[in-house]
Amino acid sequence: MNVADRSHMLPGGIHPQLSTHYFTMAKDAVISVLVNGDKSAVMGYTSGGRRSFELYRANDGDIYVIINWQGDYNDAYHFLPGMECMYFEGYESEIPQWEPSDNVKKIINDYVEPDYGYDVEPDVPTPDVPTPDE
């Protein structure tokens, strides 16, 4: 997968969407990765079933949604706090409490929602992610 343009990995971009028919499966995947500590879990598929979505924990602790199309991983983006809420509709008490890695906290503070409030240590390296207007 080509991730040379790291801005593509920011949420809010144009990405394929998980079909709502798979939200229960996605809920189980979130629990599997965030609570049980699994490395990855399949979240589900697009409505046509041609793309699969996998929740993946990288070695550095960052969690991504990676998308497979025709046998190739061809899209990915950071899984951020709050994204899991739609999969737990009606099961809000089961939403796992978790914090993203320091790298993702820095991305949230710098690029996504500057007033989010994560206190990131100054020695955390700034990720090489260009701003949307670059």
C-alpha angles and dihedrals in degrees: 000000000000110000097164089123099060092183087073088067093062115104118250094052125117109281135151112271130233112243114248088232087074099049092107089053089048090051089055090048091052091052091046094054103030100037107023095039097235116163093231144350134189111251098189142266144283116269091265092047093232096116127049126204122215128187106220133187111208122213090258091058097254113136120217140183105226123192126212121202122179093344097311130100099233106159138033140167138178117274104227133192110278096031090096094059096084091057092054099053105149090013099067093141089063096057106123118237110231142150126220122238119276088255092058092043087057091050091050092050095044105036115009110037113354094191095050090113107230110155102218120189112247092235092065105110115243109247116240095247118137120221115256093254095055 
